[in-house]
Amino acid sequence: MLYRTLGKTGLKVAEVGMGTWQLAGDGGMWTKPDESESLRTLRKYIELGGNFLDTAWIYGYDSKTGRHASEELIGKFLKEFGVRDKVIIASKIAPKNMHWPARPGIPIDEVFPNDWIRSSVEDSLRSLQVDFIDLMQFHVWQDDFANRDEWKEEIKRLTNEGKVKHWGVSINDYQPENVLNTLETGVIETVQFIFNIFHQKPEEKLLPYAKEHNIGLIARVPLDEGGLSGKFTLDTVFPEGDFRSWYFGGDNLKELVKRTNKLKKIMDGEAKTLVELALRWILTHEEVSTVIPGMRKVEYAEQNTAISDGRKLSDALMKELKKHSWERNFYKVF
């Protein structure tokens, strides 16, 4: 496993991180996994040199019990195997109004009031069974939040108390420029954003800004929710409770299969699988600190981490892949 520096945080993170949304299941989004398999996957990822775990307060959250399934599973893993000193934990604060994405015109007081920021951090500390969180991220964002100072003062207090080491923003889906003014404040050190062969828009402004200002970049949804795995066919039927049944609904599945079939024909020996092509495409961008494919099976941990070998795609193939952008937005933006 190779490592990159996460921007101005100075943290050395595995260039292939581990996304954990699917790890503990999430009602209405992902089907419930085998917890023992999830724990084995975590262990395998660490054994292979991985050290970056990305989770969130909302992943697997049960409003009836107040439990946070993904964070709790990670906490159980850290305690059982004693590997806290080997991992960098990133989590996220959900918006108090539970709106994804953050709506324009809604003040930060309704989304991230100070008491909510603090209580969310403390919830995550308890769930993870840790004394501090390496990176805490705001799970949605609007760039005009930068104009308010209350949230900046609260995160400074939490940092001074030793509860959080660094702060980042997980920007709204398909809105890669909706953070640039916030980054000018200097209090946000990392940005998590959607980036894949189909969604290349972050190359326009976010990546150049991050390179110039030493912002850590965390690329999420690298496989387009599994679409770039190359496994889907026209006959693919998603399990009940899997949000991809609507994500790839209508004519989207037909178009996806057509596009992935084309991609498979241009790999030119530079990648053996579409997954490898998709991850190598992201890591060929030096501005990216880490890519976080979701992993809930041991075999996925093995396959994904094997791509961290320093080999980049050729300039010719990168130029060809520019033609395969497929910009969409399945999420209604208010």
Summary of the structure (lengths in Angstrom):
residues: 334
radius of gyration: 18.9
end to end distance: 40.7
largest distance: 54.0
contacts: 1104
relative contact order: 0.16
helix: 39%
strand: 15%
